[in-house]
């Protein structure tokens, strides 16, 4: 009985240790994102805490090999885990605010946040395995067998703890509730142990369990993190398998804006103005942001008309800002394939952003207003690998600010995109350039442009006015002077929405036009599937702001 119970304790501790580690990354995401740098902090510090736990646990077990003491250790670990959701917000806010204007960036901030939040519970849970091994050994002859069995049970628990929060708990009940569930599970595990050996601790464990249950269901009056959106009010927030999501609004009546904010909240990923439903005027969908510039990309070809553009694929379509503009400009019969990896964002797009794709009407049993507008829940690269469709525009906006998935930045990916372009088709990438004292750091923009130039005959760049975004436009055919073509097409286009955005692209700003052709000066790197250090580029940009006093 005792040995079986030890196995149960070790199994439960294994589940909760890895479960809390996986949940830690989601707790940090609203503040620091989910880059490899953040994962390195989470994994590295977890291993450090476990190392301390193994060392301390073995020594305590030799001094006092008591089941009651082991249960007490787990009890304290459960309690300290349960307080994480309550203390995380002030600690993480302090972490990011203390360093955002200095040298911090995500590395030091997340380091301190994780250190403060997870050191105690994970260290205590790390003590369980060596303690249980000491209690399980009754005879030196079977010491190896006992240690091996318990290590195997602990590892099996860790495997379950890796997948359980990611695939089920976080998308179903959210980050905070996931931590509470792990804490409650640990508290339930120790109740039999206290009953057997240390009954005076049983009331303490029961009270702790009741308190954790109360905390779990205590109503939360404010979001995990308020989006960085001036004057915005929160409509709703949610956790998906991929993102921490906020839907916000700003203004009222004819000026109302709905926005989609993800993770650390440093950017709005979709914008929608509800007044469009009354006016049906495409200009009411303009955002004065990067979304507006996808639809003008075909006009770098000579003699291009509005009637010649009728299809688009949008990687990272989010809540549908770009597809809605495309349909409004090029007509409801246009072919659009929106590709979005997060199914919850797609659902919220239909609910709050009037993303009326075919599935939207199917759910209501109605005839689609836009019969060729489909949204696909998929990774962009996988989507293209599975079909031979051709498009006039392929747009890419798959950022998890400020990072971009590396496999969507490589020469091989852009070759796939090129192969899915129709004759006179264009590829458009929204590339962010972090805010600096000089007005924007182009290192990421330039390496992406250079990579695209290894695939496309021409790459043009448009700095989005009043934004830290640059649109990169890849053209596979030789079009001569693309900017001259662009200006000539502007003279013939009657659509006022297209004209307005094209004029913005050509407008002079401090004697410098936002639009230009990539010349390759100062950049010779080409990202490949084998080597695409996109996160390292971003990390160096962020850390480089120290020298600018930011």
C-alpha positions in Angstrom: 0.0 0.0 0.0 2.7 2.5 1.0 4.8 1.8 -2.1 1.8 2.1 -4.4 0.9 5.4 -2.7 4.5 6.6 -3.2 4.1 5.9 -6.9 0.9 7.9 -7.0 2.7 10.8 -5.3 5.6 10.7 -7.7 3.3 10.4 -10.7 1.2 13.4 -9.5 4.3 15.5 -8.8 5.6 14.7 -12.3 2.4 15.8 -13.9 2.3 19.1 -12.0 6.0 19.9 -12.4 5.8 19.9 -16.2 2.3 21.2 -16.2 3.3 24.3 -14.3 6.3 24.7 -16.5 4.2 24.6 -19.6 1.7 27.0 -18.1 4.5 29.4 -17.1 5.1 30.2 -20.7 1.5 31.2 -21.2 1.5 33.3 -18.1 4.5 35.2 -19.5 3.1 35.5 -23.0 0.8 38.5 -22.3 3.9 40.4 -21.2 6.9 39.1 -23.1 5.6 36.9 -25.9 6.6 33.3 -26.7 9.9 33.5 -28.4 12.7 31.0 -28.1 14.4 33.4 -25.7 11.4 33.1 -23.3 11.2 29.3 -23.6 15.0 29.1 -22.8 14.3 31.0 -19.6 11.4 28.9 -18.6 13.1 25.6 -19.4 16.5 26.6 -18.0 15.1 27.9 -14.7 12.9 24.9 -14.3 15.9 22.6 -14.6 17.7 24.8 -12.1 14.9 24.6 -9.6 14.6 20.8 -10.1 18.3 20.5 -9.5 18.0 22.3 -6.2 14.9 20.2 -5.4 16.7 16.9 -6.1 19.7 17.9 -3.9 17.7 19.2 -1.0 15.1 16.4 -1.2 17.7 13.7 -1.0 19.4 15.2 2.0 16.1 15.7 3.9 15.0 12.2 3.1 18.2 10.8 4.7 17.7 12.8 7.8 13.9 12.2 8.2 12.6 9.5 6.0 8.9 10.1 6.8 5.9 9.9 4.6 4.3 12.7 6.6 7.2 15.1 5.8 7.0 14.2 2.1 3.3 15.1 2.1 4.0 18.3 3.9 6.5 19.3 1.2 3.9 18.6 -1.5 1.3 20.6 0.6 3.6 23.7 0.6 4.3 23.2 -3.1 0.6 23.2 -3.9 -0.1 26.3 -1.8 2.8 28.3 -3.4 1.6 27.2 -6.8 -1.9 28.3 -6.1 -0.8 31.9 -5.2 0.9 32.3 -8.6 -2.2 33.6 -10.4 -2.7 36.2 -7.7 0.8 37.6 -7.4 1.8 37.2 -11.1 0.3 40.4 -12.3 2.1 42.9 -10.0 5.4 41.0 -10.3 5.3 40.7 -14.1 4.2 44.3 -14.5 7.1 45.4 -12.3 9.5 43.2 -14.4 8.5 44.7 -17.7 8.1 48.3 -16.5 11.5 48.2 -14.7 13.4 47.3 -17.8 11.3 48.4 -20.8 13.0 51.8 -20.9 16.5 50.6 -20.0 18.3 47.4 -21.1 15.7 44.9 -20.2 13.8 43.6 -23.1 12.2 40.3 -22.6 15.3 38.4 -21.2 15.9 40.0 -17.8 12.2 40.8 -17.3 11.0 37.3 -17.9 14.0 35.9 -15.9 13.0 37.8 -12.8 9.3 37.1 -13.3 9.8 33.3 -13.6 12.3 33.3 -10.8 9.9 35.0 -8.4 6.8 33.1 -9.5 7.9 29.5 -9.9 11.1 28.9 -7.9 9.4 27.7 -4.7 6.8 25.3 -6.0 9.0 23.7 -8.6 11.9 23.3 -6.2 9.6 21.6 -3.7 8.1 19.3 -6.3 11.7 18.4 -7.4 12.2 17.1 -3.8 9.5 14.5 -4.3 11.4 11.9 -6.4 14.5 11.5 -4.3 12.4 11.5 -1.1 10.1 8.8 -2.5 13.1 6.7 -3.6 14.5 6.8 0.0 11.1 5.8 1.4 10.6 3.0 -1.1 14.0 1.3 -0.4 13.5 -1.4 2.2 16.4 -3.6 1.1 19.6 -2.6 -0.7 19.1 -5.6 -2.9 16.1 -3.9 -4.7 17.3 -0.3 -4.5 18.0 -0.1 -8.2 14.6 -1.6 -9.0 12.8 0.8 -6.7 14.6 3.9 -8.0 14.0 2.8 -11.6 10.3 2.2 -11.1 9.8 5.6 -9.4 11.9 7.4 -12.0 9.8 5.8 -14.8 6.5 6.7 -13.0 7.7 10.3 -12.6 8.7 10.5 -16.3 5.3 9.2 -17.3 3.7 11.9 -15.2 5.9 14.5 -16.8 4.8 13.4 -20.2 1.2 13.7 -19.3 1.9 17.1 -17.7 3.5 18.3 -20.9 0.5 17.6 -23.1 -2.4 18.0 -20.7 -2.3 21.8 -20.2 -1.3 22.6 -23.8 -3.9 20.4 -25.6 -6.8 20.5 -23.1 -6.7 22.6 -19.9 -5.4 26.0 -21.1 -7.7 26.1 -24.2 -10.6 24.9 -22.2 -10.4 26.6 -18.8 -7.6 29.2 -19.2 -4.2 29.7 -17.7 -5.1 30.7 -14.2 -7.6 27.8 -13.7 -5.0 25.4 -15.1 -2.6 26.3 -12.3 -5.4 26.0 -9.7 -6.3 22.6 -11.0 -2.7 21.4 -10.6 -2.7 22.8 -7.1 -5.9 21.1 -6.2 -4.7 17.8 -7.6 -1.6 18.0 -5.4 -3.7 18.8 -2.3 -6.0 15.8 -3.0 -3.0 13.5 -3.3 -1.6 14.3 0.1 -4.9 13.8 2.0 -4.4 9.9 2.3 -0.8 10.4 3.4 -1.8 12.7 6.2 -4.5 10.3 7.2 -1.9 7.5 7.5 0.9 9.3 9.2 0.4 12.9 10.2 -3.3 13.4 11.0 -2.8 16.7 12.6 -1.9 18.1 9.2 -5.1 16.7 7.6 -7.3 19.8 8.6 -4.6 22.1 7.2 -4.6 20.3 3.9 -8.4 20.3 3.8 -8.5 24.0 4.5 -5.9 24.7 1.9 -7.9 22.7 -0.7 -11.1 24.7 0.2 -9.2 28.0 -0.2 -7.7 27.0 -3.5 -11.1 26.1 -4.8 -12.5 29.4 -3.6 -9.6 31.3 -5.3 -10.2 29.3 -8.5 -13.8 30.4 -8.8 -13.3 33.9 -7.3 -14.7 36.4 -9.9 -11.9 38.3 -11.7 -12.8 41.9 -12.4 -10.0 42.8 -14.8 -8.1 41.2 -17.6 -4.7 39.5 -17.3 -3.1 42.4 -19.0 -4.6 45.5 -20.4 -3.9 45.9 -24.1 -1.5 48.7 -25.2 -4.3 50.5 -27.0 -4.9 54.1 -26.0 -8.4 54.7 -25.0 -9.5 51.1 -25.6 -12.0 49.2 -23.4 -11.9 45.5 -23.1 -14.8 43.6 -24.7 -13.6 40.1 -23.9 -10.5 38.0 -23.3 -9.7 34.4 -23.9 -6.9 31.8 -23.9 -6.5 29.6 -26.9 -4.0 26.8 -27.7 -1.8 29.5 -29.4 -2.5 32.9 -27.9 -3.8 35.0 -25.1 -6.5 37.0 -26.9 -8.2 40.3 -26.2 -11.0 42.0 -28.1 -11.0 45.7 -27.5 -13.0 48.7 -28.6 -12.4 52.4 -28.9 -14.7 55.3 -29.6 -18.5 55.2 -30.0 -21.2 55.3 -32.7 -19.8 56.2 -36.1 -16.2 56.3 -34.7 -16.2 52.9 -33.0 -13.2 50.7 -33.7 -12.9 47.0 -32.8 -9.4 45.6 -32.3 -7.8 42.2 -31.9 -4.8 42.2 -29.5 -2.7 39.1 -28.9 -0.3 38.0 -26.2 2.0 40.9 -24.9 -0.3 43.5 -26.5 2.2 45.5 -28.3 0.3 45.5 -31.5 -3.3 45.3 -32.9 -3.6 42.4 -35.3 -7.0 43.2 -36.8 -9.1 46.3 -37.0 -12.8 46.7 -37.9 -15.1 49.7 -38.1 -18.7 48.6 -37.6 -20.0 51.7 -39.5 -19.1 49.9 -42.7 -22.1 47.7 -42.3 -24.3 50.8 -42.7 -22.3 52.6 -45.4 -20.9 49.6 -47.4 -18.2 52.1 -48.4 -14.7 50.5 -48.7 -13.1 53.6 -47.4 -14.7 53.0 -44.0 -12.6 49.8 -43.8 -9.3 51.7 -44.1 -7.2 51.5 -41.0 -4.3 53.9 -41.8 -2.1 50.9 -41.0 -0.4 48.0 -42.8 -3.7 46.2 -43.6 -4.5 48.9 -46.2 -1.4 48.2 -48.4 -1.9 44.6 -49.4 -4.5 45.5 -52.0 -2.3 48.1 -53.9 0.6 45.6 -54.5 -0.5 44.4 -58.0 -0.1 47.8 -59.5 3.7 47.5 -59.7 2.9 45.7 -63.0 2.4 47.8 -66.1 -1.1 48.5 -67.3 -2.8 46.7 -64.4 -6.6 47.3 -63.9 -8.9 46.7 -61.0 -10.8 44.1 -63.1 -7.6 42.0 -63.5 -7.3 41.3 -59.7 -9.7 38.7 -58.4 -8.0 36.3 -55.9 -6.0 36.5 -52.7 -4.5 34.1 -50.1 -3.8 35.7 -46.7 -1.4 33.9 -44.3 -2.2 35.2 -40.8 -5.6 36.5 -41.8 -6.5 36.9 -38.0 -10.0 38.4 -37.8 -10.3 39.2 -41.5 -9.3 42.9 -41.9 -7.5 42.4 -45.2 -10.0 40.0 -46.7 -12.8 42.4 -45.9 -11.0 45.2 -47.7 -10.3 43.0 -50.7 -13.9 41.9 -51.1 -15.1 45.5 -50.8 -12.7 46.7 -53.4 -12.6 43.8 -55.9 -16.1 42.5 -55.5 -18.0 39.9 -53.6 -17.3 37.1 -56.1 -13.5 37.4 -55.5 -11.7 34.3 -54.4 -10.1 34.6 -51.0 -8.4 31.9 -48.9 -7.7 33.2 -45.4 -5.2 31.1 -43.5 -5.2 31.4 -39.7 -3.6 28.9 -37.4 -5.6 29.8 -34.3 -9.2 28.5 -34.5 -10.4 30.7 -31.6 -9.3 33.8 -33.5 -11.3 32.7 -36.5 -14.4 32.2 -34.2 -13.9 35.7 -32.7 -13.5 37.2 -36.1 -16.9 35.9 -37.1 -18.4 37.1 -33.9 -16.9 40.6 -33.5 -15.3 41.6 -36.8 -18.1 40.7 -39.3 -15.8 38.1 -40.9 -18.5 36.7 -43.1 -16.8 33.8 -44.8 -18.6 30.7 -46.2 -18.5 29.0 -42.8 -20.2 32.0 -41.2 -23.2 31.6 -43.4 -23.2 27.8 -43.2 -23.5 28.0 -39.4 -26.7 30.0 -39.9 -28.1 28.0 -42.8 -27.9 31.0 -45.1 -26.7 31.6 -48.6 -23.2 33.0 -48.6 -22.9 36.7 -49.6 -19.2 36.0 -50.4 -19.3 32.5 -52.0 -15.6 32.2 -52.6 -14.3 33.5 -49.2 -13.0 30.6 -47.1 -11.0 30.6 -43.9 -8.7 27.7 -43.4 -7.4 26.8 -39.9 -3.9 25.8 -40.8 -0.2 26.8 -40.8 0.5 28.9 -43.9 3.3 26.8 -45.2 1.4 23.5 -44.8 -1.6 25.1 -46.5 0.4 25.9 -49.7 2.0 22.5 -49.6 -1.4 20.8 -49.9 -2.8 22.6 -52.9 -2.0 24.0 -56.4 -4.1 27.1 -56.2 -2.9 30.3 -57.8 -3.5 33.8 -56.5 -3.1 37.4 -57.7 -2.0 38.4 -54.2 -0.4 36.3 -51.5 -0.2 38.3 -48.2 1.7 37.3 -45.1 1.1 38.8 -41.7 2.0 36.0 -39.3 3.7 38.0 -36.6 3.6 37.2 -32.9 4.9 40.7 -32.2 7.7 41.4 -32.5 8.7 38.0 -33.7 7.7 36.1 -36.9 7.8 32.3 -37.3 11.2 31.4 -38.8 9.7 28.9 -41.4 7.8 31.8 -43.0 10.9 33.9 -43.6 13.1 31.5 -45.6 14.0 31.2 -49.3 12.3 27.8 -49.5 9.0 29.3 -48.2 9.1 32.2 -50.7 9.8 29.8 -53.5 6.6 28.0 -52.5 4.7 31.3 -52.4 6.1 32.2 -55.9 4.9 28.9 -57.3 1.4 29.7 -56.0 1.2 33.1 -57.7 -1.0 33.6 -60.8 0.5 35.4 -63.8 1.2 39.0 -62.7 0.8 37.9 -59.1 2.6 39.5 -56.1 3.7 38.4 -52.7 3.3 40.9 -49.8 5.0 40.6 -46.4 4.2 42.9 -43.4 7.6 43.3 -41.7 7.8 45.1 -38.4 10.7 47.3 -37.5 11.0 48.0 -33.7 10.6 51.5 -32.5 14.0 53.2 -31.9 15.3 56.7 -31.3 16.3 56.8 -35.0 12.7 56.0 -36.1 12.9 52.3 -36.7 15.5 49.6 -37.0 15.6 48.0 -40.5 17.7 45.0 -39.8 14.9 42.5 -39.9 13.2 44.3 -42.8 16.4 44.3 -44.8 17.2 40.6 -44.3 13.7 39.6 -45.3 13.9 41.8 -48.4 17.3 40.3 -49.3 15.9 36.8 -48.8 12.9 37.6 -51.0 15.2 39.0 -53.6 16.8 35.6 -54.0 13.5 34.3 -55.3 11.7 37.3 -56.9 13.0 39.5 -59.7 12.0 42.7 -57.9 11.3 43.5 -54.3 9.7 46.8 -53.4 9.4 48.4 -50.0 6.7 50.7 -48.7 7.1 52.3 -45.2 3.6 52.5 -43.8 3.0 56.2 -42.9 2.9 56.8 -39.1 3.6 53.1 -38.4 6.6 51.0 -37.6 5.9 48.6 -40.4 7.3 48.1 -43.9 5.5 46.3 -46.6 7.8 44.1 -48.8 6.4 43.3 -52.2 7.9 40.5 -54.2 7.4 40.4 -58.0 8.5 37.3 -59.8 8.5 38.8 -63.4 10.7 41.6 -64.7 8.4 44.6 -64.7 11.0 47.3 -65.5 10.5 50.4 -63.4 7.8 49.2 -60.9 7.4 52.6 -59.3 6.8 54.3 -62.7 4.3 51.5 -63.4 2.6 52.2 -60.0 2.3 55.9 -60.8 0.9 55.3 -64.3 -1.7 52.9 -62.9 -2.7 55.4 -60.3 -3.5 57.9 -63.1 -6.1 55.4 -64.5 -7.7 54.0 -61.4 -11.1 55.3 -60.5 -11.7 53.5 -57.2 -11.3 56.2 -54.4 -10.1 53.7 -51.8 -7.3 52.4 -53.9 -6.3 55.9 -55.1 -6.1 57.1 -51.5 -3.8 54.3 -50.4 -1.6 54.5 -53.5 -1.2 58.2 -52.9 -0.1 57.5 -49.4 2.5 55.1 -50.7 3.9 57.8 -53.1 3.6 60.7 -50.7 6.9 62.5 -49.8 7.8 62.5 -46.1 10.7 64.7 -45.2 11.9 64.6 -48.8 11.8 60.8 -48.8 9.1 58.8 -50.5 7.8 55.8 -48.4 8.1 53.6 -51.6 11.4 52.4 -53.0 13.0 49.3 -54.6 15.3 47.1 -52.5 18.8 47.5 -53.7 20.5 45.0 -51.4 23.0 47.5 -50.0 24.5 46.5 -46.7 22.8 43.1 -46.5 24.0 39.8 -47.9 22.3 37.2 -45.7 19.6 34.9 -47.1 17.4 33.0 -44.6 17.1 29.3 -45.4 15.2 26.4 -43.7 18.6 25.4 -42.3 19.6 28.8 -41.0 17.0 31.5 -40.3 18.0 33.2 -37.0 15.1 35.6 -37.1 14.7 35.7 -33.4 18.4 36.5 -32.9 18.0 39.5 -35.2 15.1 40.8 -33.2 16.8 40.1 -29.9 19.9 42.1 -31.0 17.6 45.0 -32.1 15.9 45.1 -28.7 19.1 44.8 -26.8 20.7 47.4 -29.1 18.3 50.0 -27.8 20.3 50.2 -24.7 22.9 52.3 -26.6 20.2 54.7 -27.6 19.0 55.2 -24.0 15.7 53.4 -24.6 
